[in-house]
Amino acid sequence: YAPTLRGHGDADRPLGGYRLEDFAADVMEFLDVVGIERAALVGTSSGGLNRLDVAKGQFERFRHDANAPGSLAHDQVRAILQDADGRLWVGTGEGLDLLDSRRRTFTHYRHDARNPSSLADDHVLALLQDRGGVLWVGTRVGGVNKWNPLSWQFGHVAPDPDNPKALGTGRITSFSEDRAGRLDRHLGAVAPV
């Protein structure tokens, strides 16, 4: 379920614009309506990553800052995942970020043409951790990336439109894992490692 809030999505923007406080109030109202007692994170298309403290009705904002290398890589956040070890992964328009929750800084994982173990594409759209602990990363044009928590390296499943058993497109917008542990992405299936 994705609500449309005042000034966000298809809703009419208020004449005077909207403030972060308005957004916080809208999110809290939505949480009350659907019966959710707390929420942790909100990713935005241009406002970075926002951590909502429901009790206070306030956001802690993580934004990109060109002068701070440990800041969020990009203010466009498309995917958020807390893995089984409690690490927070953030898919952005400039790669995959891992939050150091103690220091409140990010480690950046990006595409590097010289490194085949890097992300295949910097525009991350989807994240999922499977039962075996592998982090699956869906990208805009690079297909599927697999991050192995034991080696801290990425593997890659490249699109191949000419092969009916391979990914037909590099655009991966979502994943799901079925009860048998098979990983599906939005246009087909990928067998887990």
C-alpha positions, -999 to 999 in steps of 0.1 A, spaced: 0 0 0 14 34 -10 -5 64 3 -5 97 -16 1 125 8 -4 162 4 22 175 -20 36 141 -26 30 117 -55 -2 126 -74 -17 148 -46 -21 185 -52 8 205 -37 -1 230 -11 1 266 -24 29 275 0 47 242 -6 51 216 22 74 214 52 91 184 66 69 188 97 38 184 74 53 153 60 59 139 95 23 147 105 10 129 74 31 98 80 20 97 116 -17 100 106 -12 72 81 4 50 107 -25 56 131 -51 48 104 -35 15 94 -26 5 130 12 6 129 27 16 162 61 26 150 80 31 117 117 35 114 127 48 79 113 67 50 132 69 17 124 98 -6 129 106 -43 149 138 -36 150 143 2 173 114 12 167 90 40 146 100 69 144 82 103 110 88 119 108 89 157 71 82 160 69 91 197 83 126 191 69 130 156 103 141 143 127 130 116 164 125 116 175 134 81 203 117 61 212 137 30 239 138 4 266 164 11 293 167 -15 317 180 12 311 150 35 324 117 20 305 97 47 271 112 38 244 95 19 256 88 -17 225 104 -33 193 119 -21 172 96 -43 164 66 -21 147 37 -39 152 7 -15 159 2 22 167 -31 39 178 -41 74 196 -74 71 196 -103 95 226 -89 113 209 -55 118 229 -36 92 210 -10 72 214 -10 34 201 19 13 197 17 -24 202 51 -40 206 68 -74 244 66 -69 249 31 -56 244 10 -25 251 25 9 257 8 43 250 28 74 274 28 103 247 34 129 272 44 156 290 70 135 259 80 115 280 77 83 277 55 52 301 32 33 294 34 -5 294 5 -29 294 17 -65 301 5 -100 337 4 -109 345 -7 -145 379 -19 -134 365 -42 -107 342 -71 -118 333 -76 -81 316 -41 -79 280 -32 -86 270 -36 -122 250 -3 -121 249 25 -96 211 30 -98 197 6 -71 160 -1 -73 154 -32 -51 170 -51 -21 163 -85 -6 182 -108 18 175 -145 12 175 -172 38 211 -180 32 221 -144 40 229 -134 4 219 -98 -3 203 -94 -37 205 -60 -54 182 -50 -83 194 -22 -106 180 0 -133 201 -14 -162 227 -37 -147 206 -67 -138 210 -85 -105 239 -82 -81 245 -107 -52 265 -96 -22 281 -124 -2 284 -115 35 313 -140 39 335 -124 13 321 -89 12 321 -90 -26 295 -87 -53 286 -112 -79 265 -104 -110 237 -119 -130 238 -100 -163 208 -95 -186 208 -116 -218 177 -109 -239 188 -136 -264 188 -164 -238 153 -175 -227 167 -190 -194 185 -157 -185 174 -123 -174 157 -106 -203 162 -71 -190 186 -53 -167 158 -34 -149 150 -52 -116 124 -34 -96 115 -60 -69 123 -94 -55 105 -120 -35 115 -154 -21 90 -182 -20 86 -209 7 110 -232 -12 137 -205 -11 134 -197 -48 141 -160 -56 118 -143 -80 124 -109 -96 97 -89 -113 100 -105 -148 111 -141 -141 130 -163 -116 166 -164 -105 179 -195 -86 196 -186 -53 232 -194 -48 
